[in-house]
Amino acid sequence: MTATDPHPDVAPPAGTVAVHDEVLEARAPWSQVLAARDTLRIVDLGGNQAVDFLAYDAVDPIERYSAADTITAQRNIFLVEGSTLRSSEGNPMLTVTGTSCAFHDTIGGACSRESNTLRYGHHTLHQHACVDNFLSAGARHGLSKRDLVSNVNWFMNVPVGPDGTLGIVDGISAPGLHVDLLAERDVIVLISNCPQVNNPCNGFDPTPVRLVVFRPEAR
């Protein structure tokens, strides 16, 4: 793998060059400012790894990703190729321009130490969680706990039963599957490479992911 070939089976978006390429270790946080028209590619290297994700307007972070506006606008709880992540003002923030995973979750939320103890027992209190990662990544951009909202979970499988109940079950991803996100404006993105080990969202074994930022070639 090289900076211009982050995965041998997936070509870079047409007319772009890679300007950032790294492997994010299991359980780790990450943040980046994407310029308008940048594409962020997330590659699930090991398969079955949930990647928690938030986005904020880079100029005025009070405008941020809104699950409710996104779901309402597209009339679907799943994100697929062509889906647009919308802000709290209803504006486009990022668009899914390509994905080799069938769909992605908008409703499962992020694990926290508190929710872990409620679901799995007080003995899990010490375990690192996605909220910890979001706080660490967000602090680099002046964001705090009050700025955290409902997030996207790339590659995560959260089916909804006929009676409305949710499940967190084995993922539908596989090694090398990816999602491409085109920034519709300058945005701050936060990622938690989910550390959860108490349910199947990571196959009980968190693994690294690859993050590549592509930028349009100079004309």
HELIX and SHEET records of a PDB file:
HELIX    1   1 ALA A   67  GLN A   74  1                                   8    
HELIX    2   2 ARG A  113  TYR A  120  1                                   8    
HELIX    3   3 HIS A  122  THR A  124  5                                   3    
HELIX    4   4 CYS A  130  ALA A  139  1                                  10    
HELIX    5   5 LYS A  145  ASP A  147  5                                   3    
HELIX    6   6 PRO A  200  ASN A  202  5                                   3    
SHEET    1   A 6 THR A  16  LEU A  24  0                                        
SHEET    2   A 6 VAL A 209  PRO A 216 -1                                        
SHEET    3   A 6 THR A  39  ASP A  44 -1                                        
SHEET    4   A 6 LEU A 177  ALA A 183 -1                                        
SHEET    5   A 6 PRO A  92  THR A  99 -1                                        
SHEET    6   A 6 THR A  84  ARG A  86 -1                                        
SHEET    1   B 4 PRO A  29  LEU A  34  0                                        
SHEET    2   B 4 VAL A 187  ASN A 193 -1                                        
SHEET    3   B 4 VAL A  51  ASP A  57 -1                                        
SHEET    4   B 4 VAL A 152  TRP A 154 -1                                        
SHEET    1   C 2 PHE A  78  LEU A  79  0                                        
SHEET    2   C 2 HIS A 104  ASP A 105 -1                                        
END                                                                             
